[in-house]
């Protein structure tokens, strides 16, 4: 499977986004932000290549490939500034470096729940991958019903001037969890929707998340039983 790589910005796009924000007035070194994005882009490529290698190994060596599909993304500068604001930090290069670790992200969509932890183990046990943060929203779902495994890892990126450890966010979820999260995201950010409908559908989605998890758990049991024979 070829990893879908999208939303990677060039220098001109970053500068255009900065012009529309307050960040450029406060950031004295535009080149520093570009360097951060370039490093994070390279970090995502490093992790993406590792996942592609795992995907190829599973496909060629085993009778089950846990990975259904994958995609990369880069956080837009507007989302970056909004996150800094939510966290209570000023939009400075220093705060980006200290407090933002998800500029680069990869989503891995698996077939079954157990596959989530299989992919996590295979990736994080690699000698040059360091686990920085782990949030298991499968064992402990959000109040909305959202389920996914979130990891932040660091990976070395080698450049002409030396090596840097770069953070990359990885979200691992099943096909069902991904479908649910996409619909919930649309509901949350479709601002022109009737508030009554939003409230009603939010309650429904929360109930469906539990039902979906029950179904996926039972399907996992069937698959595991078939694998054992």
TORPA-4810 file (N, C-alpha, C, O; in nm, 3 decimals):
<nodes>
NODE_1_0.084_-0.121_0.000_0.000_0.000_0.000_0.086_0.125_0.000_0.179_0.135_0.080_X
NODE_2_0.058_0.218_-0.087_0.129_0.345_-0.090_0.063_0.440_0.010_-0.058_0.462_0.006_X
NODE_3_0.143_0.495_0.098_0.092_0.589_0.197_0.048_0.717_0.129_0.123_0.777_0.052_X
NODE_4_-0.075_0.759_0.157_-0.125_0.884_0.099_-0.061_1.001_0.170_-0.082_1.021_0.290_X
NODE_5_0.016_1.078_0.097_0.085_1.192_0.156_0.020_1.319_0.102_0.020_1.343_-0.019_X
NODE_6_-0.035_1.401_0.191_-0.108_1.519_0.147_-0.087_1.634_0.243_-0.032_1.617_0.351_X
NODE_7_-0.133_1.752_0.202_-0.129_1.872_0.285_0.012_1.917_0.320_0.031_1.984_0.422_X
NODE_8_0.112_1.882_0.238_0.246_1.931_0.263_0.261_2.067_0.196_0.234_2.082_0.077_X
NODE_9_0.305_2.165_0.273_0.308_2.302_0.224_0.449_2.342_0.183_0.547_2.294_0.239_X
NODE_10_0.456_2.431_0.086_0.585_2.488_0.050_0.602_2.622_0.121_0.513_2.668_0.192_X
NODE_11_0.719_2.683_0.101_0.750_2.808_0.171_0.648_2.917_0.140_0.607_2.991_0.230_X
NODE_12_0.606_2.927_0.015_0.511_3.031_-0.024_0.377_3.014_0.047_0.317_3.113_0.090_X
NODE_13_0.331_2.890_0.060_0.204_2.865_0.129_0.213_2.901_0.277_0.120_2.960_0.333_X
NODE_14_0.324_2.867_0.339_0.343_2.902_0.481_0.343_3.053_0.498_0.282_3.106_0.590_X
NODE_15_0.413_3.122_0.409_0.420_3.269_0.417_0.283_3.331_0.397_0.247_3.427_0.466_X
NODE_16_0.205_3.279_0.303_0.071_3.331_0.279_-0.017_3.315_0.403_-0.093_3.405_0.438_X
NODE_17_-0.007_3.200_0.468_-0.085_3.177_0.589_-0.040_3.269_0.702_-0.122_3.315_0.782_X
NODE_18_0.089_3.294_0.709_0.140_3.385_0.811_0.089_3.527_0.789_0.060_3.599_0.885_X
NODE_19_0.078_3.568_0.663_0.031_3.702_0.633_-0.112_3.723_0.682_-0.151_3.836_0.711_X
NODE_20_-0.188_3.616_0.693_-0.328_3.624_0.735_-0.342_3.607_0.886_-0.454_3.601_0.937_X
NODE_21_-0.232_3.600_0.957_-0.237_3.579_1.102_-0.157_3.688_1.172_-0.096_3.774_1.108_X
NODE_22_-0.157_3.682_1.305_-0.078_3.775_1.385_0.063_3.723_1.408_0.146_3.793_1.465_X
NODE_23_0.090_3.602_1.364_0.215_3.537_1.398_0.336_3.606_1.336_0.440_3.619_1.401_X
NODE_24_0.323_3.651_1.212_0.439_3.708_1.146_0.486_3.836_1.214_0.605_3.866_1.214_X
NODE_25_0.393_3.911_1.271_0.431_4.035_1.340_0.510_4.005_1.466_0.594_4.085_1.506_X
NODE_26_0.484_3.889_1.528_0.551_3.857_1.653_0.673_3.769_1.633_0.763_3.769_1.716_X
NODE_27_0.677_3.693_1.524_0.790_3.605_1.498_0.897_3.680_1.420_0.873_3.725_1.308_X
NODE_28_1.014_3.693_1.480_1.120_3.770_1.416_1.193_3.690_1.310_1.263_3.747_1.225_X
NODE_29_1.179_3.558_1.313_1.255_3.474_1.221_1.161_3.380_1.145_1.131_3.270_1.192_X
NODE_30_1.117_3.425_1.029_1.028_3.344_0.946_1.096_3.215_0.904_1.031_3.110_0.894_X
NODE_31_1.226_3.221_0.878_1.300_3.103_0.834_1.296_2.992_0.939_1.301_2.873_0.905_X
NODE_32_1.288_3.029_1.065_1.285_2.929_1.172_1.157_2.846_1.164_1.159_2.725_1.185_X
NODE_33_1.045_2.912_1.132_0.919_2.839_1.120_0.923_2.746_0.999_0.876_2.633_1.005_X
NODE_34_0.979_2.796_0.890_0.992_2.712_0.771_1.078_2.591_0.802_1.048_2.480_0.756_X
NODE_35_1.184_2.609_0.877_1.273_2.498_0.914_1.198_2.396_0.999_1.215_2.275_0.981_X
NODE_36_1.114_2.444_1.092_1.036_2.353_1.176_0.944_2.268_1.089_0.935_2.147_1.108_X
NODE_37_0.876_2.332_0.994_0.786_2.258_0.906_0.862_2.158_0.820_0.816_2.046_0.797_X
NODE_38_0.979_2.200_0.772_1.058_2.110_0.688_1.105_1.989_0.768_1.101_1.876_0.719_X
NODE_39_1.148_2.011_0.893_1.191_1.902_0.979_1.075_1.806_1.009_1.091_1.684_1.005_X
NODE_40_0.959_1.865_1.041_0.843_1.782_1.071_0.797_1.702_0.950_0.756_1.587_0.961_X
NODE_41_0.806_1.765_0.833_0.775_1.696_0.707_0.868_1.576_0.691_0.823_1.466_0.657_X
NODE_42_0.996_1.596_0.715_1.093_1.487_0.703_1.067_1.379_0.808_1.081_1.260_0.780_X
NODE_43_1.029_1.422_0.929_0.997_1.325_1.033_0.879_1.238_0.995_0.880_1.117_1.017_X
NODE_44_0.776_1.302_0.937_0.659_1.226_0.892_0.698_1.128_0.783_0.648_1.015_0.778_X
NODE_45_0.788_1.170_0.694_0.834_1.081_0.588_0.909_0.960_0.645_0.894_0.848_0.596_X
NODE_46_0.988_0.984_0.749_1.061_0.873_0.813_0.965_0.771_0.873_0.979_0.651_0.850_X
NODE_47_0.867_0.820_0.949_0.769_0.728_1.009_0.683_0.665_0.901_0.650_0.546_0.908_X
NODE_48_0.647_0.743_0.799_0.567_0.690_0.690_0.637_0.576_0.618_0.574_0.476_0.583_X
NODE_49_0.767_0.591_0.597_0.843_0.485_0.532_0.848_0.360_0.618_0.838_0.249_0.567_X
NODE_50_0.863_0.378_0.748_0.862_0.262_0.839_0.728_0.189_0.831_0.725_0.066_0.829_X
NODE_51_0.620_0.263_0.827_0.487_0.201_0.819_0.467_0.131_0.685_0.408_0.023_0.679_X
NODE_52_0.517_0.192_0.578_0.508_0.128_0.447_0.587_-0.003_0.445_0.544_-0.101_0.386_X
NODE_53_0.704_-0.003_0.509_0.783_-0.125_0.517_0.710_-0.234_0.595_0.712_-0.351_0.557_X
NODE_54_0.646_-0.195_0.706_0.568_-0.292_0.783_0.452_-0.344_0.700_0.422_-0.464_0.702_X
NODE_55_0.386_-0.254_0.627_0.274_-0.293_0.544_0.317_-0.395_0.439_0.247_-0.493_0.413_X
NODE_56_0.433_-0.370_0.378_0.484_-0.462_0.276_0.519_-0.597_0.338_0.492_-0.702_0.279_X
NODE_57_0.581_-0.593_0.457_0.616_-0.719_0.524_0.491_-0.800_0.557_0.486_-0.921_0.532_X
NODE_58_0.391_-0.735_0.614_0.266_-0.805_0.647_0.204_-0.866_0.522_0.157_-0.980_0.524_X
NODE_59_0.203_-0.790_0.414_0.138_-0.836_0.292_0.208_-0.956_0.230_0.143_-1.046_0.176_X
NODE_60_0.341_-0.959_0.238_0.418_-1.063_0.171_0.445_-1.185_0.260_0.464_-1.295_0.209_X
NODE_61_0.448_-1.165_0.392_0.494_-1.271_0.480_0.383_-1.340_0.559_0.391_-1.459_0.588_X
NODE_62_0.280_-1.265_0.593_0.177_-1.319_0.681_0.043_-1.333_0.607_0.022_-1.275_0.501_X
NODE_63_-0.046_-1.412_0.668_-0.177_-1.431_0.605_-0.278_-1.326_0.648_-0.396_-1.336_0.616_X
NODE_64_-0.231_-1.225_0.721_-0.319_-1.115_0.761_-0.239_-0.986_0.768_-0.134_-0.981_0.833_X
NODE_65_-0.286_-0.883_0.702_-0.225_-0.751_0.708_-0.313_-0.662_0.794_-0.427_-0.633_0.756_X
NODE_66_-0.264_-0.618_0.911_-0.348_-0.537_0.999_-0.379_-0.398_0.946_-0.476_-0.335_0.989_X
NODE_67_-0.298_-0.351_0.852_-0.315_-0.213_0.802_-0.411_-0.210_0.684_-0.388_-0.277_0.583_X
NODE_68_-0.518_-0.133_0.698_-0.613_-0.117_0.588_-0.569_-0.003_0.496_-0.559_-0.022_0.374_X
NODE_69_-0.543_0.115_0.554_-0.486_0.225_0.477_-0.422_0.326_0.570_-0.444_0.323_0.691_X
NODE_70_-0.344_0.416_0.513_-0.271_0.516_0.591_-0.271_0.648_0.517_-0.284_0.653_0.395_X
NODE_71_-0.255_0.756_0.592_-0.240_0.888_0.528_-0.161_0.980_0.619_-0.168_0.970_0.742_X
NODE_72_-0.086_1.069_0.558_-0.011_1.170_0.630_-0.080_1.305_0.617_-0.158_1.327_0.524_X
NODE_73_-0.050_1.395_0.712_-0.099_1.531_0.699_-0.006_1.624_0.776_0.063_1.583_0.869_X
NODE_74_-0.006_1.752_0.736_0.067_1.855_0.807_-0.034_1.957_0.859_-0.125_1.998_0.787_X
NODE_75_-0.017_1.997_0.983_-0.107_2.096_1.043_-0.087_2.231_0.975_0.027_2.275_0.957_X
NODE_76_-0.196_2.295_0.938_-0.186_2.428_0.878_-0.139_2.528_0.983_-0.153_2.504_1.103_X
NODE_77_-0.082_2.639_0.938_-0.035_2.739_1.034_-0.151_2.799_1.113_-0.135_2.833_1.230_X
NODE_78_-0.268_2.811_1.050_-0.384_2.865_1.123_-0.423_2.771_1.237_-0.453_2.817_1.347_X
NODE_79_-0.423_2.640_1.212_-0.453_2.543_1.318_-0.345_2.546_1.425_-0.374_2.529_1.544_X
NODE_80_-0.222_2.567_1.382_-0.110_2.575_1.477_-0.130_2.692_1.573_-0.113_2.676_1.694_X
NODE_81_-0.165_2.809_1.519_-0.183_2.927_1.603_-0.303_2.912_1.696_-0.300_2.954_1.812_X
NODE_82_-0.410_2.852_1.643_-0.529_2.829_1.725_-0.499_2.738_1.843_-0.550_2.758_1.953_X
NODE_83_-0.417_2.637_1.818_-0.381_2.545_1.926_-0.297_2.615_2.032_-0.317_2.594_2.151_X
NODE_84_-0.203_2.697_1.988_-0.123_2.775_2.084_-0.213_2.863_2.170_-0.194_2.875_2.291_X
NODE_85_-0.310_2.927_2.105_-0.403_3.015_2.177_-0.485_2.937_2.279_-0.504_2.981_2.392_X
NODE_86_-0.536_2.819_2.238_-0.613_2.735_2.330_-0.530_2.693_2.451_-0.582_2.681_2.562_X
NODE_87_-0.402_2.672_2.428_-0.313_2.631_2.537_-0.266_2.749_2.623_-0.203_2.731_2.726_X
NODE_88_-0.299_2.870_2.577_-0.263_2.989_2.654_-0.123_3.040_2.627_-0.066_3.110_2.711_X
NODE_89_-0.067_3.006_2.511_0.069_3.049_2.477_0.067_3.154_2.366_-0.023_3.155_2.281_X
NODE_90_0.165_3.242_2.368_0.180_3.340_2.262_0.233_3.271_2.136_0.305_3.172_2.145_X
NODE_91_0.197_3.325_2.018_0.240_3.263_1.893_0.385_3.296_1.859_0.412_3.380_1.774_X
NODE_92_0.477_3.229_1.927_0.619_3.251_1.902_0.685_3.120_1.858_0.633_3.011_1.883_X
NODE_93_0.799_3.134_1.792_0.876_3.017_1.748_0.912_2.930_1.868_0.904_2.807_1.862_X
NODE_94_0.952_2.994_1.977_0.992_2.919_2.097_0.877_2.834_2.149_0.898_2.719_2.188_X
NODE_95_0.756_2.890_2.151_0.642_2.814_2.201_0.602_2.701_2.106_0.556_2.595_2.150_X
NODE_96_0.619_2.724_1.976_0.594_2.616_1.880_0.687_2.499_1.909_0.644_2.384_1.913_X
NODE_97_0.816_2.529_1.930_0.914_2.423_1.954_0.890_2.352_2.088_0.912_2.232_2.098_X
NODE_98_0.846_2.426_2.188_0.829_2.368_2.322_0.698_2.293_2.341_0.693_2.193_2.412_X
NODE_99_0.591_2.342_2.277_0.458_2.296_2.315_0.376_2.229_2.205_0.269_2.175_2.234_X
NODE_100_0.422_2.231_2.082_0.346_2.169_1.973_0.424_2.050_1.918_0.536_2.063_1.869_X
NODE_101_0.360_1.933_1.926_0.429_1.812_1.880_0.349_1.736_1.775_0.378_1.620_1.745_X
NODE_102_0.248_1.802_1.719_0.166_1.733_1.619_0.157_1.812_1.488_0.056_1.805_1.418_X
NODE_103_0.262_1.888_1.456_0.263_1.956_1.326_0.255_1.852_1.215_0.183_1.871_1.116_X
NODE_104_0.329_1.744_1.232_0.323_1.633_1.136_0.243_1.520_1.197_0.261_1.487_1.315_X
NODE_105_0.154_1.460_1.118_0.071_1.351_1.170_0.049_1.243_1.067_0.050_1.268_0.946_X
NODE_106_0.029_1.122_1.115_-0.002_1.008_1.030_-0.120_0.934_1.092_-0.121_0.908_1.212_X
NODE_107_-0.218_0.900_1.010_-0.331_0.819_1.055_-0.318_0.681_0.994_-0.304_0.665_0.873_X
NODE_108_-0.325_0.580_1.081_-0.321_0.442_1.037_-0.457_0.380_1.066_-0.501_0.378_1.181_X
NODE_109_-0.523_0.330_0.964_-0.655_0.268_0.980_-0.638_0.117_0.966_-0.587_0.067_0.866_X
NODE_110_-0.683_0.045_1.069_-0.665_-0.100_1.074_-0.796_-0.172_1.049_-0.903_-0.111_1.045_X
NODE_111_-0.786_-0.303_1.033_-0.905_-0.384_1.009_-0.977_-0.418_1.139_-1.100_-0.412_1.145_X
NODE_112_-0.901_-0.454_1.243_-0.961_-0.498_1.369_-0.897_-0.425_1.487_-0.792_-0.363_1.473_X
NODE_113_-0.962_-0.433_1.602_-0.914_-0.362_1.721_-0.775_-0.411_1.762_-0.687_-0.330_1.790_X
NODE_114_-0.754_-0.544_1.765_-0.623_-0.596_1.804_-0.512_-0.549_1.712_-0.396_-0.537_1.753_X
NODE_115_-0.548_-0.521_1.586_-0.449_-0.474_1.490_-0.389_-0.340_1.531_-0.274_-0.310_1.499_X
NODE_116_-0.468_-0.259_1.600_-0.420_-0.129_1.647_-0.295_-0.147_1.733_-0.194_-0.080_1.712_X
NODE_117_-0.304_-0.238_1.829_-0.193_-0.259_1.921_-0.080_-0.338_1.855_0.036_-0.327_1.897_X
NODE_118_-0.112_-0.417_1.754_-0.009_-0.489_1.679_0.078_-0.390_1.602_0.201_-0.402_1.601_X
NODE_119_0.015_-0.293_1.539_0.090_-0.191_1.465_0.170_-0.104_1.562_0.286_-0.071_1.535_X
NODE_120_0.109_-0.066_1.673_0.179_0.015_1.773_0.306_-0.056_1.819_0.413_0.005_1.822_X
NODE_121_0.295_-0.182_1.854_0.410_-0.259_1.904_0.520_-0.269_1.800_0.638_-0.249_1.831_X
NODE_122_0.482_-0.300_1.676_0.581_-0.316_1.570_0.656_-0.186_1.542_0.775_-0.188_1.510_X
NODE_123_0.587_-0.073_1.555_0.649_0.056_1.527_0.733_0.105_1.643_0.848_0.145_1.624_X
NODE_124_0.677_0.103_1.763_0.747_0.163_1.878_0.863_0.079_1.930_0.946_0.129_2.006_X
NODE_125_0.870_-0.047_1.890_0.983_-0.130_1.932_1.105_-0.113_1.841_1.210_-0.171_1.868_X
NODE_126_1.091_-0.034_1.736_1.207_-0.006_1.651_1.306_0.082_1.727_1.266_0.175_1.798_X
NODE_127_1.433_0.052_1.712_1.536_0.112_1.798_1.548_0.263_1.785_1.592_0.329_1.879_X
NODE_128_1.511_0.319_1.671_1.526_0.463_1.652_1.395_0.539_1.669_1.387_0.658_1.635_X
NODE_129_1.293_0.473_1.720_1.164_0.538_1.746_1.146_0.549_1.897_1.152_0.448_1.968_X
NODE_130_1.124_0.670_1.946_1.106_0.693_2.090_0.963_0.738_2.117_0.916_0.835_2.059_X
NODE_131_0.896_0.667_2.206_0.759_0.704_2.243_0.763_0.819_2.342_0.823_0.809_2.449_X
NODE_132_0.698_0.931_2.305_0.694_1.050_2.391_0.563_1.061_2.468_0.561_1.106_2.583_X
NODE_133_0.455_1.020_2.405_0.323_1.036_2.467_0.228_0.932_2.411_0.234_0.896_2.294_X
NODE_134_0.140_0.882_2.499_0.043_0.780_2.456_-0.091_0.808_2.523_-0.099_0.822_2.645_X
NODE_135_-0.197_0.815_2.442_-0.333_0.829_2.495_-0.421_0.724_2.430_-0.439_0.724_2.308_X
NODE_136_-0.475_0.637_2.511_-0.558_0.528_2.460_-0.705_0.564_2.479_-0.763_0.543_2.585_X
NODE_137_-0.764_0.619_2.373_-0.906_0.654_2.377_-0.995_0.536_2.336_-1.115_0.552_2.316_X
NODE_138_-0.935_0.419_2.325_-1.014_0.298_2.301_-1.053_0.238_2.436_-1.169_0.206_2.460_X
NODE_139_-0.953_0.224_2.523_-0.980_0.178_2.658_-1.054_0.284_2.739_-1.137_0.252_2.825_X
NODE_140_-1.024_0.408_2.711_-1.086_0.521_2.783_-1.139_0.623_2.682_-1.073_0.724_2.656_X
NODE_141_-1.257_0.597_2.623_-1.312_0.686_2.520_-1.339_0.827_2.573_-1.361_0.847_2.693_X
NODE_142_-1.337_0.924_2.481_-1.376_1.059_2.518_-1.526_1.062_2.548_-1.599_0.969_2.513_X
NODE_143_-1.571_1.168_2.613_-1.713_1.179_2.649_-1.804_1.173_2.527_-1.918_1.128_2.536_X
NODE_144_-1.753_1.218_2.414_-1.832_1.218_2.290_-1.852_1.077_2.235_-1.941_1.054_2.152_X
NODE_145_-1.768_0.983_2.282_-1.771_0.847_2.228_-1.652_0.818_2.138_-1.635_0.706_2.092_X
NODE_146_-1.569_0.920_2.115_-1.453_0.906_2.026_-1.357_0.800_2.077_-1.323_0.795_2.195_X
NODE_147_-1.313_0.714_1.983_-1.216_0.611_2.014_-1.100_0.613_1.914_-1.123_0.624_1.793_X
NODE_148_-0.980_0.604_1.963_-0.860_0.598_1.879_-0.740_0.586_1.972_-0.748_0.622_2.089_X
NODE_149_-0.630_0.536_1.919_-0.505_0.534_1.994_-0.417_0.646_1.940_-0.385_0.649_1.821_X
NODE_150_-0.376_0.738_2.028_-0.292_0.850_1.988_-0.151_0.831_2.045_-0.134_0.810_2.165_X
NODE_151_-0.054_0.841_1.958_0.086_0.832_1.999_0.160_0.956_1.949_0.129_1.009_1.842_X
NODE_152_0.256_1.000_2.027_0.353_1.098_1.977_0.490_1.031_1.992_0.529_0.993_2.102_X
NODE_153_0.560_1.019_1.881_0.691_0.957_1.884_0.793_1.056_1.828_0.757_1.152_1.760_X
NODE_154_0.919_1.031_1.857_1.024_1.110_1.794_1.110_1.017_1.711_1.130_0.900_1.745_X
NODE_155_1.161_1.071_1.601_1.244_0.992_1.510_1.360_1.081_1.465_1.339_1.200_1.441_X
NODE_156_1.480_1.028_1.453_1.592_1.110_1.407_1.582_1.145_1.259_1.553_1.059_1.175_X
NODE_157_1.605_1.271_1.229_1.608_1.317_1.091_1.750_1.367_1.062_1.800_1.457_1.130_X
NODE_158_1.812_1.308_0.963_1.950_1.343_0.929_1.951_1.446_0.816_1.890_1.427_0.711_X
NODE_159_2.023_1.556_0.842_2.038_1.662_0.743_2.184_1.696_0.726_2.270_1.642_0.796_X
NODE_160_2.213_1.786_0.634_2.352_1.822_0.607_2.420_1.886_0.728_2.542_1.875_0.744_X
NODE_161_2.341_1.952_0.814_2.398_2.020_0.931_2.399_1.933_1.055_2.447_1.975_1.160_X
NODE_162_2.346_1.811_1.046_2.344_1.722_1.162_2.212_1.648_1.174_2.135_1.640_1.079_X
NODE_163_2.188_1.594_1.292_2.069_1.513_1.316_1.979_1.581_1.419_2.027_1.640_1.516_X
NODE_164_1.847_1.573_1.398_1.749_1.629_1.491_1.644_1.524_1.523_1.600_1.450_1.435_X
NODE_165_1.604_1.518_1.650_1.493_1.431_1.689_1.364_1.507_1.667_1.344_1.615_1.724_X
NODE_166_1.275_1.452_1.586_1.155_1.524_1.542_1.029_1.451_1.589_1.019_1.329_1.572_X
NODE_167_0.933_1.524_1.649_0.809_1.459_1.694_0.710_1.441_1.580_0.698_1.526_1.492_X
NODE_168_0.639_1.330_1.582_0.534_1.299_1.486_0.417_1.238_1.561_0.436_1.148_1.642_X
NODE_169_0.296_1.287_1.534_0.177_1.229_1.595_0.125_1.115_1.508_0.122_1.125_1.385_X
NODE_170_0.085_1.006_1.573_0.029_0.892_1.500_-0.105_0.857_1.564_-0.114_0.835_1.684_X
NODE_171_-0.209_0.852_1.482_-0.341_0.807_1.526_-0.367_0.671_1.463_-0.356_0.655_1.341_X
NODE_172_-0.401_0.574_1.546_-0.430_0.440_1.496_-0.572_0.403_1.537_-0.606_0.410_1.656_X
NODE_173_-0.655_0.366_1.441_-0.794_0.335_1.468_-0.845_0.235_1.366_-0.784_0.215_1.261_X
NODE_174_-0.958_0.172_1.397_-1.018_0.078_1.303_-1.097_0.153_1.196_-1.117_0.274_1.204_X
NODE_175_-1.141_0.077_1.095_-1.225_0.135_0.989_-1.351_0.195_1.049_-1.392_0.305_1.013_X
NODE_176_-1.414_0.121_1.142_-1.537_0.169_1.205_-1.513_0.295_1.286_-1.592_0.389_1.279_X
NODE_177_-1.404_0.299_1.363_-1.371_0.418_1.442_-1.344_0.537_1.352_-1.381_0.650_1.384_X
NODE_178_-1.280_0.512_1.239_-1.248_0.619_1.145_-1.374_0.676_1.082_-1.388_0.798_1.066_X
NODE_179_-1.466_0.587_1.045_-1.594_0.632_0.989_-1.669_0.717_1.090_-1.722_0.822_1.056_X
NODE_180_-1.674_0.670_1.215_-1.744_0.743_1.322_-1.679_0.880_1.343_-1.748_0.981_1.352_X
NODE_181_-1.545_0.883_1.351_-1.475_1.009_1.378_-1.496_1.110_1.266_-1.506_1.230_1.292_X
NODE_182_-1.502_1.062_1.141_-1.524_1.153_1.027_-1.661_1.218_1.036_-1.675_1.337_1.010_X
NODE_183_-1.762_1.139_1.072_-1.897_1.193_1.084_-1.908_1.288_1.203_-1.973_1.392_1.194_X
NODE_184_-1.844_1.252_1.314_-1.847_1.338_1.432_-1.777_1.471_1.405_-1.821_1.576_1.452_X
NODE_185_-1.667_1.466_1.329_-1.594_1.587_1.293_-1.681_1.679_1.207_-1.683_1.801_1.226_X
NODE_186_-1.752_1.619_1.112_-1.840_1.698_1.026_-1.952_1.762_1.108_-1.988_1.877_1.085_X
NODE_187_-2.006_1.688_1.203_-2.113_1.740_1.288_-2.062_1.855_1.374_-2.131_1.956_1.391_X
NODE_188_-1.942_1.840_1.427_-1.887_1.941_1.518_-1.854_2.071_1.446_-1.874_2.179_1.502_X
NODE_189_-1.804_2.060_1.323_-1.755_2.179_1.255_-1.848_2.233_1.147_-1.815_2.330_1.079_X
NODE_190_-1.964_2.170_1.128_-2.063_2.224_1.035_-2.145_2.329_1.110_-2.251_2.299_1.164_X
NODE_191_-2.094_2.451_1.111_-2.149_2.556_1.197_-2.287_2.605_1.154_-2.358_2.665_1.234_X
NODE_192_-2.325_2.578_1.029_-2.455_2.628_0.984_-2.567_2.527_1.010_-2.681_2.550_0.968_X
NODE_193_-2.537_2.418_1.078_-2.639_2.318_1.108_-2.731_2.366_1.220_-2.689_2.445_1.305_X
NODE_194_-2.853_2.320_1.220_-2.950_2.353_1.323_-2.898_2.302_1.458_-2.871_2.183_1.472_X
NODE_195_-2.885_2.391_1.558_-2.833_2.350_1.690_-2.910_2.234_1.751_-2.851_2.150_1.820_X
NODE_196_-3.041_2.228_1.728_-3.120_2.118_1.781_-3.079_1.986_1.716_-3.072_1.882_1.783_X
NODE_197_-3.053_1.992_1.586_-3.009_1.872_1.516_-2.870_1.828_1.563_-2.843_1.709_1.579_X
NODE_198_-2.785_1.926_1.584_-2.650_1.895_1.631_-2.655_1.824_1.766_-2.585_1.725_1.788_X
NODE_199_-2.739_1.875_1.857_-2.752_1.815_1.989_-2.809_1.674_1.979_-2.762_1.582_2.046_X
NODE_200_-2.910_1.658_1.894_-2.973_1.527_1.878_-2.875_1.426_1.817_-2.861_1.314_1.867_X
NODE_201_-2.808_1.467_1.711_-2.716_1.375_1.644_-2.594_1.345_1.732_-2.541_1.234_1.726_X
NODE_202_-2.551_1.440_1.812_-2.439_1.417_1.903_-2.473_1.307_2.002_-2.391_1.220_2.031_X
NODE_203_-2.595_1.312_2.055_-2.640_1.209_2.149_-2.649_1.074_2.079_-2.611_0.971_2.135_X
NODE_204_-2.701_1.075_1.956_-2.710_0.950_1.880_-2.572_0.892_1.852_-2.550_0.771_1.867_X
NODE_205_-2.480_0.978_1.811_-2.345_0.930_1.780_-2.276_0.870_1.902_-2.204_0.771_1.890_X
NODE_206_-2.299_0.929_2.017_-2.239_0.875_2.139_-2.290_0.734_2.165_-2.213_0.646_2.204_X
NODE_207_-2.420_0.712_2.144_-2.477_0.578_2.161_-2.425_0.482_2.054_-2.396_0.366_2.082_X
NODE_208_-2.413_0.532_1.932_-2.365_0.448_1.823_-2.220_0.406_1.844_-2.180_0.297_1.803_X
NODE_209_-2.141_0.493_1.908_-2.001_0.460_1.933_-1.991_0.335_2.020_-1.906_0.249_1.996_X
NODE_210_-2.077_0.325_2.121_-2.078_0.207_2.207_-2.124_0.084_2.128_-2.065_-0.023_2.141_X
NODE_211_-2.229_0.100_2.048_-2.277_-0.011_1.967_-2.171_-0.057_1.868_-2.150_-0.177_1.849_X
NODE_212_-2.104_0.039_1.806_-2.001_0.007_1.709_-1.886_-0.069_1.775_-1.833_-0.164_1.718_X
NODE_213_-1.848_-0.026_1.894_-1.741_-0.095_1.966_-1.781_-0.238_2.001_-1.700_-0.330_1.991_X
NODE_214_-1.906_-0.257_2.041_-1.955_-0.391_2.071_-1.950_-0.480_1.947_-1.908_-0.596_1.955_X
NODE_215_-1.992_-0.426_1.833_-1.990_-0.503_1.708_-1.846_-0.537_1.669_-1.817_-0.650_1.632_X
NODE_216_-1.757_-0.438_1.677_-1.618_-0.464_1.639_-1.552_-0.566_1.732_-1.469_-0.645_1.687_X
NODE_217_-1.588_-0.563_1.859_-1.533_-0.660_1.954_-1.579_-0.801_1.918_-1.500_-0.896_1.924_X
NODE_218_-1.705_-0.815_1.881_-1.757_-0.948_1.843_-1.696_-0.995_1.711_-1.667_-1.114_1.695_X
NODE_219_-1.678_-0.903_1.617_-1.615_-0.939_1.491_-1.470_-0.979_1.513_-1.419_-1.070_1.448_X
NODE_220_-1.403_-0.910_1.605_-1.266_-0.946_1.640_-1.260_-1.089_1.693_-1.170_-1.165_1.659_X
NODE_221_-1.357_-1.125_1.777_-1.360_-1.260_1.835_-1.377_-1.366_1.727_-1.314_-1.472_1.733_X
NODE_222_-1.463_-1.338_1.629_-1.482_-1.433_1.518_-1.353_-1.449_1.438_-1.311_-1.560_1.407_X
NODE_223_-1.290_-1.334_1.406_-1.166_-1.339_1.328_-1.058_-1.416_1.404_-0.988_-1.499_1.346_X
NODE_224_-1.043_-1.387_1.533_-0.940_-1.454_1.614_-0.965_-1.604_1.620_-0.870_-1.682_1.616_X
NODE_225_-1.090_-1.644_1.631_-1.123_-1.786_1.637_-1.088_-1.855_1.504_-1.040_-1.969_1.504_X
NODE_226_-1.111_-1.787_1.393_-1.079_-1.843_1.263_-0.927_-1.855_1.244_-0.878_-1.949_1.182_X
NODE_227_-0.854_-1.757_1.298_-0.709_-1.758_1.287_-0.645_-1.871_1.366_-0.537_-1.919_1.331_X
NODE_228_-0.713_-1.914_1.472_-0.659_-2.019_1.559_-0.676_-2.159_1.502_-0.625_-2.256_1.558_X
NODE_229_-0.748_-2.170_1.389_-0.775_-2.303_1.334_-0.719_-2.317_1.192_-0.732_-2.422_1.130_X
</nodes>
